[in-house]
Amino acid sequence: MSPINISPRIEDNASFIRRERQLQRLVTAYIVAGLLFMLLPGTFLGVWNLLSISAQHTVDTLSPAWLQAHGHAQIFGWLGTFILGIGFYSLSKMGNLAPFAVSRGWLSFGLWTAGVSLRWIANITGWEWRGLLPLSAAFELAGFLLFFVTVIRHKPASLSGPPRKKDAWMIVVIGATLAFLATLLVNFGATIYVSKYGDSPAVSFRFDQRLLVLPTWGFLVPTVWGFNARWLPTFLGIRSPLARPLYAAMLTAWAGIAMMLNGYVLYSTMVLSVAAILAISALRIFKRPVQPAKVNGVHHSFPIFIRIAYIWLLASALLSVAAALTDRAGGVWGASRHALTVGFLATMVFSIGPRILPAFCGSRILFSPKLMLLSLVFLNIGCLLRVCSEIMAYEGYANHAWSVLPVSAVIELAAVTIFALNLGWTFMRPPAHLMEAAR
């Protein structure tokens, strides 16, 4: 056979391998950056803030800019970076994306991480914050827009015939992506306003509290719902999700967001609770599995913690209703947010992350399933202590609860550190096929 007929196949195969390695390096950079934001400006600063609050028995003495720096690093620096990296990788694997998508991913990475870093510097140091705040928001928006352009050009791969209809999970993820864009636009406008009229790099307390519902229930929670609809039927062995209730959950959450932003706080919390119930029903989280769960490479408790995460989601929604009715000093609101961000979102990341991230970052195997279990146990113990003690301390029900707050923070810091070290050691190991060949 003539070499001329073979070379195109060899070239295509070599091109595929090269592109796959480029994608793996790209998503690894996003994950590592997200872990750094989670550990340093995120969790470590959060622990420091909580130690200060516990010592003073009040949140009033702590700088609002520092509190917002912690929240921004967690929501955008950690979770937002993870979502962008996984999004670039997943869309490139599933769809017909042009080769320049990888270079666009690196440019987006540079803009996004620079924006998050500048926001943290401006809030913590106060140095040139009138210029750094809008600049950081502009960088974040530009980095996301590069990702967004890639998303809207995505076409599901099809071997033959016309392009197939988008699955329910993909429609939910696209909806969450639009909410992500809306969040960044509002954030950009808010930083311009603060830089012009504010007397510190902190957004006003009332606006910030209402605005938090947009990134949490607008794009983070629906993004989890969307990817859960894609992965959990395989991972947990449950039936495929119900499309219409899943769409209804997302639309109901959006309605709750609109109510919150317009000042209808109680109605908003009630509607968001309905959205949580609809999502749990649509995803069949607590239904009996129809086949064994796939726990290869991770701890066998993995399905239990997925379901615990959804218990936290429901608890967060119900606590927000209680906060709208009874909160006096911010304790119930704080507990509700912590149940959502740590109880639901972080538990979900700590559960699914060890399952998918090693595979995305070079077909690797998780370093230690036992460390995965330890991080999840610590995370949930810390979250339970934090949620309970925050209500008791802030609302004045039990003075001794102030001493429990720093304990919860240290336990959560230990959980985050174990999770990051476990993934870090995993990324430093050779890919699975090389480890097997060496045996």
Secondary structure, DSSP 8 states (H G I E B T S, - for coil): --HHHHHHHHHHHHHHHHHHHHHHHHHHHHHHHHHHHIIIIIIIHHHHHHHHHHHHTSSTTS-HHHHHHHHHIIIIIIIIHHHHHHHHHHHHHHB---THHHHHHHHHHHHHHHHHHHHHHHHHH-TTHHHHHHHHHHHHHHHHHHHHHHHHT--B--SSSS-----HHHHHHHHHHHHHHHHHHHHHHHHHHHHHH-SSSS--HHHHHHHTHIIIIIIIHHHHHHHHHHHHHHHH------HHHHHHHHHHHHHHHHHHHTT-HHHHHHHHHHHHHHHHHHHTTTS--SS----TTS-TTHHHHHHHHHHHHHHHHHHHHHHHHH-SSSHHHHHHHHIIIIIIIIHHHHHHHHHHHHHHTTS---S-HHHHHHHHHHHHHHHHHHHHHHHHHHTTS-GGGGGHHHHHHHHHHHHHHHHHHHHHHHHHS--HHHHHHH-
